[in-house]
Amino acid sequence: MLRTIIVVLSGWALIALTACGHTASTHPANHHDDAPTARTAPRKRVPGVTRTNFDRIQLAIEPDDYASTIEQVHALLGQPSQTNNVTTVAQRSLKTYVWKHPDTSLEGAIISVSFHDGIAVAKNYRGAQLRPNSNVTGTMLDQLTPGTPYSQVTATLGIPNTVSNWATPSENVQTVTYNNIENQPQANVTLTFHHNKLASTSRTAI
């Protein structure tokens, strides 16, 4: 059944993944409210390294859930800048693709998507050089409560500078970071979500 996979994402922090074998389907099996990636997307998809296409990449949450394949991700983002192959401590192979030079929606970010058995199990971007964020304030953060949906938080606070999302049939974790906050150059805010619900908030200098 479940085995622990340790994911190395291009020099980023190690991410613990619990993987359970499942077969990718060509159509979504379930719809999850407040998921960070929409299950239905516009018919016309324009390939490119954009935030919209990053959000379209699906990670499985439930045993029979849909997750994007390598081919589907390549169709969305195009050819990657580099590929890394990792053998985990559980002797499982993990393939990570990296995309650089996204459009202005994720200016300056590095995007990474990891696959196990051809199925997406983690997706990340870091270092997006966005406009200074005026939505992230101490007052606004004080109003956030545990359980607030991922989509509601990001709609309120704006696009994060860094997003890390990994998911398996038994777990789904998102971590987002805001570090380009208007008039507060030293401020840093990290929010962690479990199954798309706010679990914890960490902040400095704000």
C-alpha positions in Angstrom: 0.0 0.0 0.0 1.5 3.3 1.1 5.2 3.9 1.0 7.2 7.1 1.9 8.8 8.9 -1.0 11.4 11.6 -0.3 11.3 14.2 -3.0 14.2 16.4 -3.9 13.1 19.3 -6.0 16.1 21.0 -7.7 17.8 22.0 -4.5 14.6 23.0 -2.7 13.7 21.6 0.7 13.0 17.8 1.0 9.3 17.0 0.6 7.9 13.8 2.2 5.5 12.0 -0.1 3.4 9.0 0.7 2.7 7.3 -2.6 0.1 4.7 -3.5 -0.1 3.1 -6.9 -3.0 4.2 -9.1 -3.7 4.5 -12.8 -4.1 7.9 -14.5 -7.3 8.4 -16.3 -7.9 10.7 -19.2 -10.8 12.5 -17.4 -11.2 13.8 -13.9 -12.7 11.3 -11.5 -13.8 13.7 -8.8 -14.2 17.4 -8.2 -12.8 18.9 -5.0 -14.2 22.2 -3.8 -11.6 24.9 -3.1 -8.9 22.9 -4.8 -6.0 25.1 -5.9 -6.2 23.7 -9.4 -9.6 23.8 -11.1 -10.9 20.5 -12.4 -12.6 22.1 -15.4 -10.6 24.5 -17.6 -11.5 26.5 -20.7 -11.5 24.4 -23.9 -8.8 26.5 -25.5 -5.5 26.1 -23.8 -2.6 28.1 -24.8 0.7 26.3 -24.0 3.2 28.3 -22.1 4.9 28.8 -18.7 2.1 30.8 -17.0 0.4 30.8 -13.7 -2.8 29.7 -15.3 -1.2 26.6 -16.8 0.6 25.9 -13.5 -2.8 26.0 -11.8 -4.2 23.5 -14.3 -1.7 20.8 -13.3 -3.7 18.3 -11.2 -2.4 16.3 -8.2 -4.4 13.3 -7.0 -6.1 13.7 -3.6 -8.2 10.6 -3.3 -7.4 7.0 -4.3 -9.3 7.1 -7.6 -8.7 10.7 -8.3 -7.3 12.3 -11.4 -3.7 13.5 -11.7 -1.9 15.0 -14.7 0.5 12.9 -16.7 3.9 13.9 -18.0 2.5 14.3 -21.5 -0.3 16.5 -20.3 2.0 18.8 -18.3 4.4 19.1 -21.3 1.3 20.0 -23.4 0.6 22.8 -20.9 4.1 24.2 -20.2 6.1 23.1 -23.2 9.6 21.7 -23.2 11.3 21.9 -19.8 14.6 23.6 -19.2 16.1 20.6 -17.4 15.2 17.1 -16.1 16.3 15.5 -12.8 16.0 11.8 -12.0 16.0 10.8 -8.3 15.8 7.4 -6.7 14.1 7.7 -3.3 14.9 6.0 -0.1 12.0 3.6 -0.9 13.8 2.7 -4.1 11.2 4.5 -6.2 12.1 6.6 -9.2 11.1 10.2 -9.3 11.4 12.4 -12.3 11.4 16.2 -11.9 11.1 18.6 -14.7 12.1 22.3 -14.4 10.8 25.3 -16.4 12.4 28.7 -16.3 11.6 32.1 -17.9 7.8 32.1 -17.3 5.7 35.0 -18.6 4.9 38.1 -16.5 2.2 36.2 -14.5 5.1 34.4 -12.7 8.0 36.7 -13.6 11.4 35.4 -12.5 10.0 32.2 -11.0 11.4 28.7 -11.4 8.7 26.0 -11.8 9.1 22.4 -10.9 6.8 19.4 -11.4 7.6 15.9 -10.1 6.2 12.6 -11.3 6.1 9.1 -9.9 5.2 6.4 -12.4 4.3 9.1 -14.9 1.8 10.8 -12.6 2.2 14.3 -11.1 2.8 14.1 -7.3 4.2 17.6 -6.6 4.3 21.0 -8.2 6.1 24.1 -7.1 7.3 27.5 -8.2 9.6 29.8 -6.3 10.9 33.3 -6.5 8.1 35.0 -8.5 9.0 38.7 -8.8 5.6 40.2 -8.6 4.5 43.7 -7.8 4.8 44.7 -4.2 1.8 43.2 -2.4 -0.5 45.7 -0.6 -3.1 43.1 0.4 -0.9 41.3 3.0 -1.2 43.3 6.2 -1.2 42.4 9.9 -4.9 43.2 10.1 -5.7 41.0 7.2 -3.7 38.1 8.5 -5.4 38.4 11.9 -8.7 37.8 10.2 -7.6 34.5 8.8 -9.0 31.5 10.7 -8.0 27.8 10.5 -10.1 26.0 7.9 -10.4 28.9 5.5 -10.3 27.6 2.0 -7.1 27.9 -0.1 -9.0 29.7 -2.9 -10.4 32.2 -0.5 -7.1 33.0 1.1 -5.2 33.5 -2.1 -8.1 35.5 -3.6 -7.8 37.8 -0.6 -4.0 38.1 -0.3 -3.1 37.8 -3.9 -0.6 35.7 -5.9 2.1 34.2 -3.6 5.7 34.6 -4.5 6.3 30.9 -3.8 3.9 27.9 -3.9 4.7 24.3 -3.0 2.0 21.6 -3.4 2.3 17.9 -3.0 -0.4 15.4 -2.9 -1.0 11.6 -2.6 -4.2 9.5 -2.2 -4.0 10.1 1.5 -2.6 13.6 1.9 -2.6 17.0 0.2 -0.4 19.9 1.4 0.1 23.4 0.1 2.5 25.9 1.4 2.5 29.5 0.1 4.9 32.3 0.9 4.5 36.1 0.5 7.8 38.0 0.8 7.4 41.0 -1.4 5.1 43.0 0.8 4.5 46.7 0.1 6.4 49.1 2.4 7.6 46.1 4.5 10.8 44.8 2.8 11.7 42.5 5.8 8.3 40.9 6.0 7.7 37.2 5.3 4.4 35.3 5.5 4.1 31.5 5.1 0.7 29.8 5.1 0.2 26.0 5.2 -2.9 24.2 4.0 -4.0 20.6 4.5 -6.5 19.4 1.9 -7.0 22.9 0.7 -7.9 24.3 4.2 -5.7 26.7 6.2 -3.8 24.8 8.9 -1.2 27.3 10.1 0.3 30.8 9.6 3.8 31.9 10.2 5.0 35.5 9.8 7.9 37.8 10.6 8.3 41.5 10.6 4.6 42.2 10.0 
